Structures are given as structure tokens and as C-alpha cells.
Amino acid sequence: MESRQSSRDWVWYGGRPSVDFVNTLRDRYRGGRELLLEPDDLTAWFAAAGQHTAPPAGDPAERLAVDEELLARAVRLREAVDDGLRAVVDGTRFPVEAAEVINTWLARAADHPPRLAVHDGLPTLRHTRRPADATTALTLIAVDAAEILGSEDRRRLKICTGNGCSGRYYDKSPACRRRWCSMSGCGNRAKAAQHRQRTAAP
């Protein structure tokens, strides 16, 4: 059964699948609020993220099944990605342990290689979009994280500057100057606080 709490609290401002996955641990600055408490929570997150099994022709897609062991491995992957993200944001050495965890998942990617799809005479690189199972879905998250962390795109990884917020996001803005997880949330609160300070000043 889907966890009512987690279904309400998913956030999608991360900008990339791996960053949205990192945000399944909320309120990190306040000790953390875990949204993946049981296997059904991860199954529900996959469904909310649009990850379903690749159905045979004519059959509907199914939700990705997760057990306790896979949930524990998923959480280790999530925290490894976040360790790497924080190292990038802080400008510190990338943790070897995080790279090892991510590399363990990347080793599975060879079973689901990307392909060039040709449309209107132009090639497009396509990764597997509908995983066969939950393990494949997590492998694709690891691939997404590695593509960011292992390239110049890493400079677009950020942590929200909102007061007390710990939201992680991938900055897609052209000038890479985004400051908040979302304008409707932390952005509006920051602007409102600035307005109060200006109007209260003598």
C-alpha cells in the first residue's frame, strides 16, 4: 500500500532523475526526514516519477516491485549520489566510497546500453526509458548521476540557499544563477523577507 505521507511529500524541482531521487530524504539540515521507509514507498516513488515496467506489446505497464534488500541498496545509492553532490557544491575532494557505490550500479548499465535513434535523418542518443524491473530503474538513476558528476555539468548541481532548506537541484538556467529549489517556495519566502527588511528599515 502506498505511504500516504510520502505520496504527499515528493518534490520534483531537482531537474534530473538522480537529483529528485536524492530529495527523497527531506529536511537534511534538520536531521533528515526519510520518505523511503518501506519497500512500497520506493515503488510509489518510481510510479510518481513515471518509471514503470516496459510492457510487452498489448499489455499495460506494471509498477516496479521492491523488497527490503533492494530498498537498502537504493538508499545507499541515494546517499552516495548526495555525498558526491555535496563534494561538488562544497569544492572538496570527491569521496572514493561514493564513487565505488555508484560504479557498482554502473557495472549493470552494460545490460541496458544506450542506443542511437534516427528521426528525420538526425540521430538522438536514447537511454532505456521503461526499465524491466526496479534494479534497472536504479541503474538508470546511477547513470544519470554519473553523467552529471563526471562532466562539466557538475557545476550546475546546487543546494537551495533558502533559510533552513536543504533541497538539491540541477540548475538549468542559461546563466546558471538559480539560487532556490523553487521560486514558488523558497524564492518567494526569501523575497518576502527582503521586502520586510526594506520596509522596516528607518
N, C-alpha and C positions, 0 to 999 in steps of 0.2 A: 504494500500500500504506500502511496506517495506521501512523504512527510509534508504536513501542512505548512510547517514553519519554513522549510527550505524552499518550497514552491513559491512562497511569498517573497523570499529574500534573495533570489538570484539577481545578479546585476550583469548588464551586458555592455558596459561602457569600456571594456578592456580593449576593443578594437581588433583583437586577434583571438582565435580559439584558446591558445595556451594561456593568454593573459586572463581571459574570462574564467578559465579553469582555476588559476591561482586565486582569483577573487571568491572562490567558494569557501575560503577562510576569511571571514569578515572581521572588521574591528581589530586588526592586528596590533595597533598601538595601545589597545586596552586589554591585551591579554589574549585576544582572538575569540571569535565566535564561529564554531565549526558547523558547517552546513551539510557535511558528508558524514553523518553519524552512523548510518547503516547502509547496507548494500542498495536498498531501494532508493535512497537519496541520490546515489550516483546514477542509477538507472533513470531517475526522474530528471536529473541534470542533462544527461545525454538526450532525452526526449525534448526537453526545453531548448536545447542547443541545436535541434534539428538532426541529431545523429540517430539513425535507425538502421536496421539491417538492410543490406542490399537484397531486395526480394527477387525470387525467381519470377519469370515472366507471368503476369496474371495474378500473382499473389501479393497481398498487402505487406508492407514493411512491418517488422515487429520491433518492440522495444528491446534494448540491449540488456541481457541478463548479467548480473554482477553477484559474486559471492563475497564472503568476509575476507578471504585471502586476496582477491583481486582489489577489493576496496583498500586494503592496507598498502598494497603496491601502488595504487593510484595516488594515495595521499603522499607516499614517499616521492613519487614523480612530481607531484604538485609542489612540494616543499623544495625539491632540488631546483625546479624551474625558478621558484621565488628566490632561492639563495643566489642563483645566477643573476637574476634581475636586480636584486639589491646590490650585488657587487658592481654591476654595470652603472647603476644610478649613483652609487657612492664613490665610484672611481677606485675601487680596491681590487686586489687580485681575485681572479675568478676561482672559486673553490673547486679543487680537484674532485672532491667527493660528489659534488653536484654534477660535474661532467661525467663521472663514472655511472651515476644513476641514469642520466639522460642517454648515454651511449648504450646502456643495456637495452633500452627501448628502441634506439635507432637500429640496433642489430636486427630487429624484427622487420624493419621497413623494407628490406630486400624482398620480402614475400609479397609486398604490395607496391611495386615500383611506380613512379610517375610515368605518364605517357604523353606524347605529343599528339594533340587532336588538331586536325586541319579543318578549318571552316572558312569558306570563301577564299580559299587559296592561302590562308595565313595560319601558321602553327601557334598553338597555345599549349603551355605546359599544364597538365591536369594531374592532380593527385587523386587518390581514391576518395570519393565523396560519400559513398554509402558503405561503411565498414561491415564486414561479415559478422563481427562479434565485438564485445566490449574491449577485449585485448587489442584488437586492431584500432578501435577508436582512440584508445590511449596512446598507441604507437603514433597515430597521426598528430596527436597533441604534442608528443615529443618532437616530431619532425618540425612542426610549426615553431616550437620554442627554439630548436637548433637553427632554423633558418634565420630567426631574428638575432639570437645571441651570437651566432657565428658569422655575422656580416655587419656592415656599417649601419644597418637598420637598428642595431642595438642602441644607438643614440636616441632613438625615438621611444625607448622604454622609460617610463616615468612613474613617480608616486605622487599622488594628489597632494597639493600644498594646503588644502583646506584644513581648518582647525580641527585636530583630532582625527582626521580621515586617514585611512591607510590604503585607499583604492589604488590599484595598479592599472596602468593603461599604456597603450601604444599610440603615440601622438602622430596622427595622420595629417595634421595641418601643414600646409606648404612651408611655412617658416619654422615649424617645429617649436612653437612658443606656447602651446597649450599648457595651462597651469593646474586645471582641476579635472577630477574624474568626470564630472558633467557640469555643464553650465546651469542646468535646471536645479542642481543640488548645491554642491559646494561653491560653485561660481556665484550663484545668486546670494548665498549667505555671506560670502566674502564681500561682494559689492554692497550689500545692505549694511554690513559692519563698517565699511569705509564711509558710507553715507552718514551713518550715525556719528562717526568720529568727526566728520567735517562740520556737521550741523551743531555738534556740541562744543566745538572749539570757540573760544572767545573771539 
